[in-house]
Amino acid sequence: MRERVIFARKIQRERFKKDKTNSEMEIPEIKKYCQID
């Protein structure tokens, strides 16, 4: 489980380039990164 969290945080750092996490995403970011099929 720890490895999965570390991996997810790495992706978030690459995506946001700062200390932001997925839970802090704003509407435009959600629309950009979380497209629904």
PyMOL commands that set and color helices and strands:
alter all, ss='L'
color gray80, all
select helices_A, chain A and resi 2-16+22-24+27-33
alter helices_A, ss='H'
color red, helices_A
deselect
rebuild
show_as cartoon
